[in-house]
Amino acid sequence: MNVSIFKTIQDGSNFIFEAGPGSGKTTTLIRTLHQILKAPDNIIDPTSQKIACITFTNVAANEIKERLGGDLDAVHVSTIHSFLWKHISSFQNELRRALYTFNDRLGPSNKRYIPNLNLDERDIEYVDHYADLSKGEISHDDVLELAFHMIEEYSTLRHLIKCQYPILLLDEYQDTQDIVIETLSQLIKADSQTAFGKTDFRVGLFGDSMQSIYDSGAGYVDPQRLDAVTITKEDNYRSTPNIVRLINEVRAKSKEATHVEQQVQRTDLPQRSICSLFYTTNDIALKLRSLDAIASHFDWSLGEDTKILELTHSAISRTANWNNLQKAYTYRGRDGFDRLRMGDDTYSSTFLFMSRLYKAWASHNGSDTLRILRFESLGYIRDRNIVTSTEDMVHWTSILNEYVRRCNSSNIEESSISAILNFVFDEDVQLCRRIDRIARFESYYDLDDSKRIENRRKFLAALTETHFSELLHFYDYLDQATPFSTQHGTKGAEYDNVILVIDDSTWKNRYSFSTVFGASDRIEDRVQRTLNLFYVSISRARNNLIVVYKNPTTVSIAGAKELFGEDNVRPLEEVLPDIATF
């Protein structure tokens, strides 16, 4: 298939390379780059030109750079945003004019709109924080929109890009915004012959339209938009035959994806492979013990090789024993929990310190404990010298032992997050200090908004009912030290065994798993969105796949039997007769 791609490039054509999961898309991309660079007919001029290889994320860009090795000098590898900014930032006068137009399009109803915007001779800057247009600052998404309009308007900019990079390859095209696809279309269709001379420019897209699971992604791209040919690859080097069969069945349900019928290419197939769906019609919230029991039933162990996929972080919290923490954060607003997860919450630094300190001392790691106290203790200068004598050692040993005892206590009055916070803040303890932003946050009665006062009071009260252990479970999850992941978070990964938990009551305005199994839904976007996410989730499995379906309808059970096979769809109670006791 790589030969077909290379021949297409030689012929001067654009292409969309469509391949399913486990097909080696990145490997094909790297081989294509090597083949272009080693071609005897010099498709590019190595003295003045490069191949542009642009990706959706920095992680993907770094992987390509690593795999290219010595050929990196001839290939410009970057994210889409970096690539576009590199070129438009050199046209500051044009960029200022574009920003005036951009501001006008926002209009007075948009909070980012600046009346009487005056940029003078100010240089326009791309920032990673909130962008203030009055200062000439633009954000992540602004780069894409401004680049589109500048490339559309300025032929010189188009010519420079096309001359410098006669071949542009876009990896994981389905995840990039549609405006990027439209920008590439502008480059392709304009200026084949200019006053500067003829420009040869080819675009290649690598990806899988069925793996479009992000709202901002372009998803399926009609080849006609890019005057492109479609090239498919049917190989699957990841999964066993029964899993590949299921992948093909699910893909065939899509009304948008390019048809790809995958073929098994693995040579190390296990003697036994499971691809089954278990359902429970009881209103049982599955806990870690029951999922562990499923794994044990098949001689798997939960860990690196076995992953449990749930739809949301809140769903995982119910299974992984940090549900009360998650519930407390419902009082912090719609994005409250996300801010904690990203480390941008009032308490996040303190919580992380508390968790790390506990784990270090409880595991008898004295050097790590000392490092944390010296360098991570909040409210103190870094590198504080806390142990200068034997007496200091005895003193801190006593305090840390008491800290661990309280954290492990079954008495919620001394082991709640709130109680542990008060202990580490205690002046006689001095594990860390109550920094100003926490003190201000806890002084909520000086707020002038009664709803904010009440929510803050409820949040602080909820911390007094949440055991410290939930923080440990939560940070274990963030550190990927648990078998749990969201379905979105595993895209691009693979595991020997996957347990996929689906539940139509979770995020039901966005997903309806019953539609995968034949139920109707008047919202077509939700149907496709659910199908794509299910497709991505099941295709993470190498050897074994179990789908656990909570409270399906009889229609869904019948549909599941058509997809998985009659013998592979069973009540969960048949596998775990004692499930009610879990």
Protein Blocks (a to p, Z undefined) as FASTA:
>chain_A
ZZmmmmmmmnopacdddddehklmmmmmmmmmmmmmmpmklmbafklpccddddfbfklm
mmmmmmnmmmmmmpccddfklmmmmmmmmmmmlmmmmmmmmmmmnommlmkbcghiaekj
accdddfbdcdfknopacfklmmmmmmmmmmmmmmlmmmmmmmmmbccdehkllpcfklm
mmmmmmmmgokbcfkbpcdddddddddfklpcbfkbgbjadfklnopacdddfbdfkbcf
klmmmmmmmmmmpckbccdddddfbfbbcfbdcddddddfbdcdddfklmmmmmmmnopa
cdjklccddfblklmmmmnopmmmmmmmmmnojklmmmmmnopafklmmmmmmmmmmmmm
mnopaklmmmmmmmmmghiaehiafbfbfklmmmmmmmmmmmmmmmmpmblklmgmklmm
mmmmpmklomaccdfklmmmmmmmlpcbfklmmmmmmmmmmmmmccfklmmmmmmmmnop
afbdcfklmgoiacfbdcddddfkgokllpcfklmnopacfblklmmmmmmmmmmmmmmp
mkbccdddehiafklmmmmmmmnopklgccfklmmmmlmmZZ
